Amino acid sequence: MLKRISSQNLRVGMFVVEYGDGSFDCPRVRLDRQLESMADVEAVRRESKEAMVDMALSRISPETAPPESEGLSSIPPFLPRGTLGPEPMISLAEELRVARAVYNKSLDFMSRFLRDVKLGRATSAGEAELVAGEIGASAARNHKAASSLSITRSHGYVTNHSVNVAFLAAALGVRLALPESHLRTLTLAALLHDVGKALLPDAVLHKPGKLTVEEYALVKRHPQDGHDLLAVQHLFSRDVLDAVRDHHESRDGTGYPGGKAGEEINPFAHYLSILDVYDALISYRTYRRALTPFQALKFLYANRETRFSTPHLLAFIRFIGIYPVGSFVRLADGCYGLVTDFHEDKPDAPRVKVVFDKRLRPMRPVTVDTAQGNGGARVVELGLNPKDYHLNTELFFP
């Protein structure tokens, strides 16, 4: 039996024949398949206000659909309007003082942990959960303070990278309003995602040029090596282990180590792969200069539905913003400043703390709201990388 329903009433398990109303803006699209995940449901919802469903082929009906259980399927792969997590409980400046201390503590832990792995010594794996908990608690107080540290401290080393990705993961999890157990899993997996790299020879890990085929084959082993290394500790959940193993898998099956695709990939790893690549792109490496956050987002978006899951990627982009908190920008009048906030519905019009004049000389700070009607023509011209100007912007932030 065919039934046309509102796309808001779609449920996982329904068999959608087609969607769209036949108009120019919303043409009819033939689907003829079941919706197997919330990502499938949201994909149809974004494209059309209604859909034609074959109730006979559906596994459930809209009237009797049970609520989804608390589990992996409850991780929102998108950031729908009106369902965001709470706004920061304390100010950016206040939490940054705490977040920086947590960051330094996390960095010390990861340095010790990776060194012990490299030397074949017993590791302090049990401490990882405590560190991840502190990162999550900081993000819960002010997620923008947590996410900004990945911008101001993008150094490119494995230790910094691991901590940066963990802070990003915690901030994203808070903004997604994930259950506490999911937030803990995502943050812990992010902190430990690259532990397998400690087993790589330094000559490969820090090679300034292009890797040989043999060297790249070694690098591609690190997700599985990390999984196996952590598994023998018998301290981490299966989701943490699977997310570590799957963080280099791709949406289209071209990733490694298992060549998994789509929903074969651990749900937490969909986010982890995005955070991992984003932080790598905005960090300086021995073989290339860092991209600006905006350039990194362009790269991620160009690889949607191939390397990355589009719903997860769109959630991240809305969360991080075109000009993330902590990023360095130049305004249309030639002055320079740091982004201190942005509205998620106006990501291209952030609030900027102007700290340098046109000649990059320090000036008395002034805050500018670049949204239309809140400061006129002083709109953001482009994002920049402060390291290109030999600047430590953390001295002026927030």
C-alpha atoms as a printed R data frame, in Angstrom:
    type eleno elety resid chain resno      x      y       z
1   ATOM     1    CA   MET     A     1  0.000  0.000   0.000
2   ATOM     2    CA   LEU     A     2  1.408  3.377  -1.048
3   ATOM     3    CA   LYS     A     3  1.041  6.312   1.311
4   ATOM     4    CA   ARG     A     4  2.291  9.884   0.951
5   ATOM     5    CA   ILE     A     5  3.482 11.221   4.312
6   ATOM     6    CA   SER     A     6  5.342 14.216   5.678
7   ATOM     7    CA   SER     A     7  9.086 13.675   5.636
8   ATOM     8    CA   GLN     A     8  9.087 14.559   9.352
9   ATOM     9    CA   ASN     A     9  7.125 11.322   9.936
10  ATOM    10    CA   LEU     A    10  9.700  9.137   8.208
11  ATOM    11    CA   ARG     A    11 11.259  6.411  10.342
12  ATOM    12    CA   VAL     A    12 14.151  4.004  10.012
13  ATOM    13    CA   GLY     A    13 12.836  0.862   8.281
14  ATOM    14    CA   MET     A    14 10.356  2.589   5.968
15  ATOM    15    CA   PHE     A    15 10.492  1.771   2.257
16  ATOM    16    CA   VAL     A    16 10.540  5.052   0.329
17  ATOM    17    CA   VAL     A    17  9.355  4.779  -3.260
18  ATOM    18    CA   GLU     A    18  9.985  8.418  -4.130
19  ATOM    19    CA   TYR     A    19 10.191 11.880  -2.619
20  ATOM    20    CA   GLY     A    20  9.648 15.421  -3.880
21  ATOM    21    CA   ASP     A    21  6.517 17.273  -4.996
22  ATOM    22    CA   GLY     A    22  7.387 17.550  -8.686
23  ATOM    23    CA   SER     A    23  8.107 21.280  -8.604
24  ATOM    24    CA   PHE     A    24 11.170 22.934 -10.131
25  ATOM    25    CA   ASP     A    25 12.726 23.421  -6.693
26  ATOM    26    CA   CYS     A    26 11.810 19.965  -5.431
27  ATOM    27    CA   PRO     A    27 11.602 17.481  -8.334
28  ATOM    28    CA   ARG     A    28 10.426 13.923  -7.786
29  ATOM    29    CA   VAL     A    29 13.288 11.522  -7.076
30  ATOM    30    CA   ARG     A    30 12.821  7.752  -7.371
31  ATOM    31    CA   LEU     A    31 14.466  5.925  -4.432
32  ATOM    32    CA   ASP     A    32 12.866  2.461  -4.132
33  ATOM    33    CA   ARG     A    33 14.728  1.375  -1.032
34  ATOM    34    CA   GLN     A    34 14.435  1.151   2.729
35  ATOM    35    CA   LEU     A    35 15.754  3.823   5.047
36  ATOM    36    CA   GLU     A    36 18.359  1.912   7.017
37  ATOM    37    CA   SER     A    37 19.612  4.641   9.336
38  ATOM    38    CA   MET     A    38 18.785  8.073  10.705
39  ATOM    39    CA   ALA     A    39 21.309  9.439   8.205
40  ATOM    40    CA   ASP     A    40 19.080  8.074   5.386
41  ATOM    41    CA   VAL     A    41 16.003  9.592   7.027
42  ATOM    42    CA   GLU     A    42 17.611 13.010   7.390
43  ATOM    43    CA   ALA     A    43 18.898 12.918   3.812
44  ATOM    44    CA   VAL     A    44 15.309 12.623   2.528
45  ATOM    45    CA   ARG     A    45 14.052 15.221   5.020
46  ATOM    46    CA   ARG     A    46 16.575 17.736   3.758
47  ATOM    47    CA   GLU     A    47 15.524 17.194   0.136
48  ATOM    48    CA   SER     A    48 11.746 17.143   0.441
49  ATOM    49    CA   LYS     A    49  8.824 17.949   2.729
50  ATOM    50    CA   GLU     A    50  7.036 14.713   1.830
51  ATOM    51    CA   ALA     A    51  7.694 11.201   0.571
52  ATOM    52    CA   MET     A    52  5.800  8.275  -0.953
53  ATOM    53    CA   VAL     A    53  6.132  5.205   1.279
54  ATOM    54    CA   ASP     A    54  5.240  1.585   0.499
55  ATOM    55    CA   MET     A    55  3.773  0.435   3.814
56  ATOM    56    CA   ALA     A    56  3.735 -3.239   2.766
57  ATOM    57    CA   LEU     A    57  7.491 -3.252   2.228
58  ATOM    58    CA   SER     A    58  8.240 -1.158   5.319
59  ATOM    59    CA   ARG     A    59  9.451 -2.898   8.436
60  ATOM    60    CA   ILE     A    60  7.589 -0.441  10.661
61  ATOM    61    CA   SER     A    61  4.778  2.087  10.316
62  ATOM    62    CA   PRO     A    62  4.763  5.719  11.404
63  ATOM    63    CA   GLU     A    63  1.990  5.046  13.893
64  ATOM    64    CA   THR     A    64  3.769  2.220  15.706
65  ATOM    65    CA   ALA     A    65  7.400  3.249  15.340
66  ATOM    66    CA   PRO     A    66  9.128  2.766  18.720
67  ATOM    67    CA   PRO     A    67 11.522  5.418  19.967
68  ATOM    68    CA   GLU     A    68 15.145  4.664  19.197
69  ATOM    69    CA   SER     A    69 17.016  3.054  22.047
70  ATOM    70    CA   GLU     A    70 19.960  4.778  23.682
71  ATOM    71    CA   GLY     A    71 22.880  3.334  21.761
72  ATOM    72    CA   LEU     A    72 25.011  3.957  18.725
73  ATOM    73    CA   SER     A    73 21.949  4.770  16.617
74  ATOM    74    CA   SER     A    74 21.169  7.688  18.910
75  ATOM    75    CA   ILE     A    75 24.297  9.587  17.903
76  ATOM    76    CA   PRO     A    76 22.939 12.465  15.810
77  ATOM    77    CA   PRO     A    77 24.783 12.552  12.477
78  ATOM    78    CA   PHE     A    78 23.604 16.118  11.909
79  ATOM    79    CA   LEU     A    79 23.062 19.279  13.923
80  ATOM    80    CA   PRO     A    80 19.352 20.080  13.481
81  ATOM    81    CA   ARG     A    81 18.111 23.547  14.319
82  ATOM    82    CA   GLY     A    82 16.630 23.705  17.791
83  ATOM    83    CA   THR     A    83 18.275 20.551  19.176
84  ATOM    84    CA   LEU     A    84 21.685 21.940  20.046
85  ATOM    85    CA   GLY     A    85 23.317 21.383  23.403
86  ATOM    86    CA   PRO     A    86 23.308 24.074  26.078
87  ATOM    87    CA   GLU     A    87 25.016 27.399  25.642
88  ATOM    88    CA   PRO     A    88 28.301 27.870  27.572
89  ATOM    89    CA   MET     A    89 27.848 28.024  31.329
90  ATOM    90    CA   ILE     A    90 30.763 30.391  31.919
91  ATOM    91    CA   SER     A    91 32.629 32.958  29.859
92  ATOM    92    CA   LEU     A    92 35.235 32.155  27.229
93  ATOM    93    CA   ALA     A    93 37.992 33.984  29.143
94  ATOM    94    CA   GLU     A    94 37.183 32.257  32.428
95  ATOM    95    CA   GLU     A    95 37.112 28.738  30.973
96  ATOM    96    CA   LEU     A    96 40.192 29.254  28.819
97  ATOM    97    CA   ARG     A    97 42.323 29.615  31.943
98  ATOM    98    CA   VAL     A    98 41.124 26.182  33.078
99  ATOM    99    CA   ALA     A    99 41.123 24.628  29.590
100 ATOM   100    CA   ARG     A   100 44.764 25.574  29.017
101 ATOM   101    CA   ALA     A   101 45.754 23.830  32.239
102 ATOM   102    CA   VAL     A   102 43.769 20.742  31.208
103 ATOM   103    CA   TYR     A   103 45.403 20.905  27.770
104 ATOM   104    CA   ASN     A   104 48.906 20.972  29.287
105 ATOM   105    CA   LYS     A   105 48.040 18.070  31.589
106 ATOM   106    CA   SER     A   106 46.669 16.106  28.626
107 ATOM   107    CA   LEU     A   107 49.808 16.872  26.621
108 ATOM   108    CA   ASP     A   108 51.995 15.579  29.437
109 ATOM   109    CA   PHE     A   109 49.950 12.372  29.619
110 ATOM   110    CA   MET     A   110 50.116 11.729  25.873
111 ATOM   111    CA   SER     A   111 53.868 12.410  25.795
112 ATOM   112    CA   ARG     A   112 54.436  9.833  28.549
113 ATOM   113    CA   PHE     A   113 52.005  7.344  27.033
114 ATOM   114    CA   LEU     A   114 53.491  7.463  23.535
115 ATOM   115    CA   ARG     A   115 57.050  7.325  24.899
116 ATOM   116    CA   ASP     A   116 56.212  4.222  26.931
117 ATOM   117    CA   VAL     A   117 54.660  2.556  23.875
118 ATOM   118    CA   LYS     A   118 57.721  3.330  21.766
119 ATOM   119    CA   LEU     A   119 60.058  1.932  24.436
120 ATOM   120    CA   GLY     A   120 57.921 -1.161  24.994
121 ATOM   121    CA   ARG     A   121 57.222 -0.262  28.622
122 ATOM   122    CA   ALA     A   122 53.998 -0.666  30.585
123 ATOM   123    CA   THR     A   123 51.661  2.229  29.803
124 ATOM   124    CA   SER     A   124 49.402  4.267  32.074
125 ATOM   125    CA   ALA     A   125 46.341  3.460  29.979
126 ATOM   126    CA   GLY     A   126 43.984  3.747  32.946
127 ATOM   127    CA   GLU     A   127 44.867  7.431  33.246
128 ATOM   128    CA   ALA     A   128 43.477  8.084  29.757
129 ATOM   129    CA   GLU     A   129 39.873  7.909  30.936
130 ATOM   130    CA   LEU     A   130 40.552 10.456  33.686
131 ATOM   131    CA   VAL     A   131 42.211 12.844  31.233
132 ATOM   132    CA   ALA     A   132 39.366 12.447  28.729
133 ATOM   133    CA   GLY     A   133 36.898 13.155  31.535
134 ATOM   134    CA   GLU     A   134 38.623 16.442  32.374
135 ATOM   135    CA   ILE     A   135 38.590 17.459  28.705
136 ATOM   136    CA   GLY     A   136 34.876 16.669  28.508
137 ATOM   137    CA   ALA     A   137 34.141 18.612  31.692
138 ATOM   138    CA   SER     A   138 35.939 21.686  30.316
139 ATOM   139    CA   ALA     A   139 33.997 21.462  27.049
140 ATOM   140    CA   ALA     A   140 30.736 21.168  28.978
141 ATOM   141    CA   ARG     A   141 31.462 24.470  30.731
142 ATOM   142    CA   ASN     A   142 32.316 26.273  27.470
143 ATOM   143    CA   HIS     A   143 32.680 24.271  24.269
144 ATOM   144    CA   LYS     A   144 34.071 27.274  22.366
145 ATOM   145    CA   ALA     A   145 36.982 27.535  24.790
146 ATOM   146    CA   ALA     A   146 37.773 23.871  24.166
147 ATOM   147    CA   SER     A   147 37.535 24.083  20.377
148 ATOM   148    CA   SER     A   148 39.607 27.282  20.206
149 ATOM   149    CA   LEU     A   149 42.649 25.541  21.653
150 ATOM   150    CA   SER     A   150 42.953 23.405  18.530
151 ATOM   151    CA   ILE     A   151 43.269 26.640  16.542
152 ATOM   152    CA   THR     A   152 45.767 28.451  18.750
153 ATOM   153    CA   ARG     A   153 47.875 25.345  19.471
154 ATOM   154    CA   SER     A   154 48.068 23.628  16.077
155 ATOM   155    CA   HIS     A   155 51.674 22.398  16.136
156 ATOM   156    CA   GLY     A   156 51.403 19.213  14.089
157 ATOM   157    CA   TYR     A   157 53.190 16.785  16.428
158 ATOM   158    CA   VAL     A   158 51.468 13.498  17.290
159 ATOM   159    CA   THR     A   159 51.082 14.504  20.952
160 ATOM   160    CA   ASN     A   160 49.580 17.923  20.192
161 ATOM   161    CA   HIS     A   161 47.459 16.482  17.412
162 ATOM   162    CA   SER     A   162 45.996 13.812  19.689
163 ATOM   163    CA   VAL     A   163 45.101 16.366  22.358
164 ATOM   164    CA   ASN     A   164 43.710 18.815  19.782
165 ATOM   165    CA   VAL     A   165 41.425 16.164  18.299
166 ATOM   166    CA   ALA     A   166 40.253 15.186  21.791
167 ATOM   167    CA   PHE     A   167 39.359 18.806  22.627
168 ATOM   168    CA   LEU     A   168 37.534 19.161  19.298
169 ATOM   169    CA   ALA     A   169 35.691 15.888  19.884
170 ATOM   170    CA   ALA     A   170 34.571 16.920  23.366
171 ATOM   171    CA   ALA     A   171 33.418 20.340  22.152
172 ATOM   172    CA   LEU     A   172 31.500 18.805  19.238
173 ATOM   173    CA   GLY     A   173 29.942 16.178  21.503
174 ATOM   174    CA   VAL     A   174 28.738 18.855  23.922
175 ATOM   175    CA   ARG     A   175 27.251 20.905  21.077
176 ATOM   176    CA   LEU     A   176 25.531 17.795  19.699
177 ATOM   177    CA   ALA     A   177 24.053 17.211  23.169
178 ATOM   178    CA   LEU     A   178 25.388 13.654  23.191
179 ATOM   179    CA   PRO     A   179 24.602 11.511  26.224
180 ATOM   180    CA   GLU     A   180 27.440 11.548  28.734
181 ATOM   181    CA   SER     A   181 28.475  7.980  27.859
182 ATOM   182    CA   HIS     A   182 28.748  8.865  24.158
183 ATOM   183    CA   LEU     A   183 30.675 12.050  24.925
184 ATOM   184    CA   ARG     A   184 33.135 10.070  27.031
185 ATOM   185    CA   THR     A   185 33.582  7.447  24.303
186 ATOM   186    CA   LEU     A   186 34.119 10.014  21.531
187 ATOM   187    CA   THR     A   187 36.622 12.040  23.587
188 ATOM   188    CA   LEU     A   188 38.574  8.988  24.752
189 ATOM   189    CA   ALA     A   189 38.772  7.536  21.231
190 ATOM   190    CA   ALA     A   190 39.952 10.903  19.942
191 ATOM   191    CA   LEU     A   191 42.683 11.151  22.579
192 ATOM   192    CA   LEU     A   192 43.985  7.660  21.757
193 ATOM   193    CA   HIS     A   193 43.290  7.491  18.016
194 ATOM   194    CA   ASP     A   194 46.941  7.777  16.920
195 ATOM   195    CA   VAL     A   195 48.694  5.642  19.550
196 ATOM   196    CA   GLY     A   196 49.628  3.167  16.822
197 ATOM   197    CA   LYS     A   197 51.966  5.781  15.343
198 ATOM   198    CA   ALA     A   198 54.267  5.320  18.342
199 ATOM   199    CA   LEU     A   199 55.312  2.017  16.774
200 ATOM   200    CA   LEU     A   200 56.457  3.686  13.539
201 ATOM   201    CA   PRO     A   201 60.171  4.371  12.956
202 ATOM   202    CA   ASP     A   202 61.007  8.040  13.567
203 ATOM   203    CA   ALA     A   203 62.490  8.233  10.058
204 ATOM   204    CA   VAL     A   204 59.030  7.456   8.648
205 ATOM   205    CA   LEU     A   205 56.946  9.403  11.155
206 ATOM   206    CA   HIS     A   206 58.952 12.616  10.722
207 ATOM   207    CA   LYS     A   207 60.020 12.246   7.097
208 ATOM   208    CA   PRO     A   208 59.959 15.699   5.437
209 ATOM   209    CA   GLY     A   209 59.343 14.390   1.916
210 ATOM   210    CA   LYS     A   210 56.974 12.028   0.182
211 ATOM   211    CA   LEU     A   211 56.731  8.514   1.604
212 ATOM   212    CA   THR     A   212 57.719  5.512  -0.458
213 ATOM   213    CA   VAL     A   213 55.154  2.785  -1.146
214 ATOM   214    CA   GLU     A   214 56.735  0.651   1.576
215 ATOM   215    CA   GLU     A   215 56.766  3.502   4.090
216 ATOM   216    CA   TYR     A   216 53.144  4.359   3.377
217 ATOM   217    CA   ALA     A   217 52.209  0.711   3.915
218 ATOM   218    CA   LEU     A   218 53.756  0.973   7.387
219 ATOM   219    CA   VAL     A   219 51.780  4.146   8.146
220 ATOM   220    CA   LYS     A   220 48.533  2.500   7.051
221 ATOM   221    CA   ARG     A   221 48.998 -0.091   9.792
222 ATOM   222    CA   HIS     A   222 48.766  2.410  12.659
223 ATOM   223    CA   PRO     A   223 44.949  2.295  13.164
224 ATOM   224    CA   GLN     A   224 44.988 -1.493  13.553
225 ATOM   225    CA   ASP     A   225 48.184 -1.373  15.632
226 ATOM   226    CA   GLY     A   226 46.558  1.201  17.912
227 ATOM   227    CA   HIS     A   227 43.457 -0.953  18.285
228 ATOM   228    CA   ASP     A   228 45.510 -4.042  19.126
229 ATOM   229    CA   LEU     A   229 47.741 -2.150  21.534
230 ATOM   230    CA   LEU     A   230 44.767 -0.824  23.490
231 ATOM   231    CA   ALA     A   231 42.793 -4.077  23.314
232 ATOM   232    CA   VAL     A   232 45.362 -6.002  25.365
233 ATOM   233    CA   GLN     A   233 44.840 -3.515  28.221
234 ATOM   234    CA   HIS     A   234 41.238 -4.781  28.692
235 ATOM   235    CA   LEU     A   235 40.314 -1.278  29.895
236 ATOM   236    CA   PHE     A   236 38.472  0.215  26.930
237 ATOM   237    CA   SER     A   237 35.027 -0.368  25.482
238 ATOM   238    CA   ARG     A   238 34.530 -1.955  22.097
239 ATOM   239    CA   ASP     A   239 33.331  1.389  20.709
240 ATOM   240    CA   VAL     A   240 36.573  3.109  21.711
241 ATOM   241    CA   LEU     A   241 38.650  0.327  20.156
242 ATOM   242    CA   ASP     A   242 36.573  0.222  16.959
243 ATOM   243    CA   ALA     A   243 36.666  4.011  16.562
244 ATOM   244    CA   VAL     A   244 40.471  3.977  16.889
245 ATOM   245    CA   ARG     A   245 40.692  1.233  14.253
246 ATOM   246    CA   ASP     A   246 38.207  2.863  11.845
247 ATOM   247    CA   HIS     A   247 39.301  6.514  11.951
248 ATOM   248    CA   HIS     A   248 40.982  6.273   8.518
249 ATOM   249    CA   GLU     A   249 38.137  4.391   6.843
250 ATOM   250    CA   SER     A   250 36.302  6.317   4.109
251 ATOM   251    CA   ARG     A   251 32.612  6.677   3.327
252 ATOM   252    CA   ASP     A   252 33.138  5.140  -0.131
253 ATOM   253    CA   GLY     A   253 35.259  2.193   1.020
254 ATOM   254    CA   THR     A   254 38.634  3.512  -0.165
255 ATOM   255    CA   GLY     A   255 40.114  3.981   3.310
256 ATOM   256    CA   TYR     A   256 42.209  1.733   5.526
257 ATOM   257    CA   PRO     A   257 42.928 -0.633   7.223
258 ATOM   258    CA   GLY     A   258 39.757 -2.581   6.369
259 ATOM   259    CA   GLY     A   259 38.297 -0.849   3.324
260 ATOM   260    CA   LYS     A   260 34.987 -0.433   5.139
261 ATOM   261    CA   ALA     A   261 32.192  1.710   3.721
262 ATOM   262    CA   GLY     A   262 29.122  3.543   4.994
263 ATOM   263    CA   GLU     A   263 27.554  1.986   8.044
264 ATOM   264    CA   GLU     A   264 30.251 -0.662   8.316
265 ATOM   265    CA   ILE     A   265 32.341  2.100   9.889
266 ATOM   266    CA   ASN     A   266 32.013  2.651  13.618
267 ATOM   267    CA   PRO     A   267 29.618  5.606  14.174
268 ATOM   268    CA   PHE     A   268 32.083  7.466  16.389
269 ATOM   269    CA   ALA     A   269 34.765  7.074  13.721
270 ATOM   270    CA   HIS     A   270 32.692  9.083  11.213
271 ATOM   271    CA   TYR     A   271 33.258 12.134  13.402
272 ATOM   272    CA   LEU     A   272 36.786 11.121  14.353
273 ATOM   273    CA   SER     A   273 37.935 10.958  10.728
274 ATOM   274    CA   ILE     A   274 36.695 14.516  10.119
275 ATOM   275    CA   LEU     A   275 38.307 15.912  13.274
276 ATOM   276    CA   ASP     A   276 41.561 14.086  12.543
277 ATOM   277    CA   VAL     A   277 41.907 15.480   9.027
278 ATOM   278    CA   TYR     A   278 40.761 18.981  10.015
279 ATOM   279    CA   ASP     A   279 43.384 19.368  12.732
280 ATOM   280    CA   ALA     A   280 46.071 17.872  10.495
281 ATOM   281    CA   LEU     A   281 45.282 20.381   7.742
282 ATOM   282    CA   ILE     A   282 45.445 23.459   9.991
283 ATOM   283    CA   SER     A   283 48.759 22.318  11.540
284 ATOM   284    CA   TYR     A   284 52.200 22.908  10.095
285 ATOM   285    CA   ARG     A   285 54.013 19.808   8.889
286 ATOM   286    CA   THR     A   286 57.621 19.348   7.812
287 ATOM   287    CA   TYR     A   287 56.497 18.946   4.212
288 ATOM   288    CA   ARG     A   288 53.866 21.728   3.928
289 ATOM   289    CA   ARG     A   289 52.545 24.914   5.479
290 ATOM   290    CA   ALA     A   290 49.319 24.905   7.453
291 ATOM   291    CA   LEU     A   291 45.991 25.687   5.823
292 ATOM   292    CA   THR     A   292 43.643 28.244   7.313
293 ATOM   293    CA   PRO     A   293 40.499 26.811   8.935
294 ATOM   294    CA   PHE     A   294 38.439 28.033   5.965
295 ATOM   295    CA   GLN     A   295 40.758 26.294   3.482
296 ATOM   296    CA   ALA     A   296 40.559 23.117   5.562
297 ATOM   297    CA   LEU     A   297 36.747 23.224   5.497
298 ATOM   298    CA   LYS     A   298 36.817 23.622   1.709
299 ATOM   299    CA   PHE     A   299 38.960 20.479   1.449
300 ATOM   300    CA   LEU     A   300 36.648 18.518   3.734
301 ATOM   301    CA   TYR     A   301 33.544 19.636   1.858
302 ATOM   302    CA   ALA     A   302 35.103 18.751  -1.508
303 ATOM   303    CA   ASN     A   303 35.465 15.180  -0.209
304 ATOM   304    CA   ARG     A   304 31.932 14.749   1.131
305 ATOM   305    CA   GLU     A   305 30.269 11.419   0.347
306 ATOM   306    CA   THR     A   306 33.595  9.999  -0.821
307 ATOM   307    CA   ARG     A   307 35.956 10.254   2.095
308 ATOM   308    CA   PHE     A   308 33.529 11.706   4.644
309 ATOM   309    CA   SER     A   309 29.878 11.188   5.536
310 ATOM   310    CA   THR     A   310 28.020 14.335   4.439
311 ATOM   311    CA   PRO     A   311 25.604 14.575   7.419
312 ATOM   312    CA   HIS     A   312 28.461 14.216   9.903
313 ATOM   313    CA   LEU     A   313 30.530 16.741   7.960
314 ATOM   314    CA   LEU     A   314 27.709 19.307   7.848
315 ATOM   315    CA   ALA     A   315 27.292 18.935  11.600
316 ATOM   316    CA   PHE     A   316 30.979 19.652  12.094
317 ATOM   317    CA   ILE     A   317 30.956 22.666   9.757
318 ATOM   318    CA   ARG     A   318 27.986 24.209  11.531
319 ATOM   319    CA   PHE     A   319 29.655 23.550  14.881
320 ATOM   320    CA   ILE     A   320 33.132 24.896  14.039
321 ATOM   321    CA   GLY     A   321 32.022 27.786  11.820
322 ATOM   322    CA   ILE     A   322 33.636 29.293   8.755
323 ATOM   323    CA   TYR     A   323 35.780 31.456  11.025
324 ATOM   324    CA   PRO     A   324 36.246 29.365  14.203
325 ATOM   325    CA   VAL     A   325 36.673 30.905  17.625
326 ATOM   326    CA   GLY     A   326 40.383 31.649  18.030
327 ATOM   327    CA   SER     A   327 41.090 32.055  14.306
328 ATOM   328    CA   PHE     A   328 43.077 35.011  12.937
329 ATOM   329    CA   VAL     A   329 41.361 37.275  10.404
330 ATOM   330    CA   ARG     A   330 41.780 40.539   8.525
331 ATOM   331    CA   LEU     A   331 38.876 42.940   8.278
332 ATOM   332    CA   ALA     A   332 37.878 44.954   5.248
333 ATOM   333    CA   ASP     A   333 39.486 48.086   6.714
334 ATOM   334    CA   GLY     A   334 42.875 46.308   6.865
335 ATOM   335    CA   CYS     A   335 43.037 45.739  10.628
336 ATOM   336    CA   TYR     A   336 43.671 42.289  12.131
337 ATOM   337    CA   GLY     A   337 41.956 40.437  14.938
338 ATOM   338    CA   LEU     A   338 40.857 37.193  16.549
339 ATOM   339    CA   VAL     A   339 37.417 35.627  16.345
340 ATOM   340    CA   THR     A   340 35.878 35.477  19.810
341 ATOM   341    CA   ASP     A   341 32.401 34.251  18.889
342 ATOM   342    CA   PHE     A   342 29.989 33.608  16.024
343 ATOM   343    CA   HIS     A   343 26.326 32.820  15.652
344 ATOM   344    CA   GLU     A   344 25.748 29.402  14.106
345 ATOM   345    CA   ASP     A   345 23.063 30.855  11.823
346 ATOM   346    CA   LYS     A   346 25.531 33.519  10.582
347 ATOM   347    CA   PRO     A   347 28.881 31.700  10.431
348 ATOM   348    CA   ASP     A   348 30.367 34.231   7.979
349 ATOM   349    CA   ALA     A   349 29.802 37.180  10.337
350 ATOM   350    CA   PRO     A   350 31.774 36.537  13.526
351 ATOM   351    CA   ARG     A   351 32.526 38.768  16.473
352 ATOM   352    CA   VAL     A   352 36.167 39.871  16.201
353 ATOM   353    CA   LYS     A   353 38.565 41.283  18.786
354 ATOM   354    CA   VAL     A   354 40.728 43.681  16.741
355 ATOM   355    CA   VAL     A   355 44.267 43.735  18.181
356 ATOM   356    CA   PHE     A   356 46.533 44.854  15.283
357 ATOM   357    CA   ASP     A   357 46.342 47.854  12.970
358 ATOM   358    CA   LYS     A   358 46.931 47.760   9.197
359 ATOM   359    CA   ARG     A   359 50.704 47.501   9.727
360 ATOM   360    CA   LEU     A   360 50.343 44.662  12.244
361 ATOM   361    CA   ARG     A   361 51.212 46.932  15.148
362 ATOM   362    CA   PRO     A   362 49.473 46.128  18.465
363 ATOM   363    CA   MET     A   363 46.613 48.503  19.193
364 ATOM   364    CA   ARG     A   364 44.087 49.026  21.945
365 ATOM   365    CA   PRO     A   365 41.696 46.049  21.542
366 ATOM   366    CA   VAL     A   366 38.235 46.786  20.231
367 ATOM   367    CA   THR     A   367 35.482 44.235  19.599
368 ATOM   368    CA   VAL     A   368 33.656 44.394  16.269
369 ATOM   369    CA   ASP     A   369 30.446 42.551  15.388
370 ATOM   370    CA   THR     A   370 30.733 41.947  11.637
371 ATOM   371    CA   ALA     A   371 27.072 41.011  11.118
372 ATOM   372    CA   GLN     A   372 25.048 43.309   8.867
373 ATOM   373    CA   GLY     A   373 23.831 46.285  10.853
374 ATOM   374    CA   ASN     A   374 26.316 45.754  13.685
375 ATOM   375    CA   GLY     A   375 29.357 47.694  12.549
376 ATOM   376    CA   GLY     A   376 28.708 48.443   8.926
377 ATOM   377    CA   ALA     A   377 31.437 47.704   6.441
378 ATOM   378    CA   ARG     A   378 33.956 46.142   8.823
379 ATOM   379    CA   VAL     A   379 33.295 42.640   7.576
380 ATOM   380    CA   VAL     A   380 35.779 39.789   7.574
381 ATOM   381    CA   GLU     A   381 37.869 39.807   4.420
382 ATOM   382    CA   LEU     A   382 39.653 36.480   4.773
383 ATOM   383    CA   GLY     A   383 41.077 34.006   7.265
384 ATOM   384    CA   LEU     A   384 44.815 33.958   7.847
385 ATOM   385    CA   ASN     A   385 47.430 31.801   9.518
386 ATOM   386    CA   PRO     A   386 49.178 33.706  12.331
387 ATOM   387    CA   LYS     A   387 52.334 31.619  11.971
388 ATOM   388    CA   ASP     A   388 52.838 33.155   8.538
389 ATOM   389    CA   TYR     A   389 53.192 36.460  10.406
390 ATOM   390    CA   HIS     A   390 55.334 34.996  13.222
391 ATOM   391    CA   LEU     A   391 52.600 35.805  15.738
392 ATOM   392    CA   ASN     A   392 51.574 33.959  18.882
393 ATOM   393    CA   THR     A   393 47.911 34.937  18.931
394 ATOM   394    CA   GLU     A   394 47.320 33.163  22.229
395 ATOM   395    CA   LEU     A   395 48.946 36.198  23.897
396 ATOM   396    CA   PHE     A   396 46.029 38.340  22.664
397 ATOM   397    CA   PHE     A   397 43.211 35.815  23.063
398 ATOM   398    CA   PRO     A   398 40.516 36.166  24.203
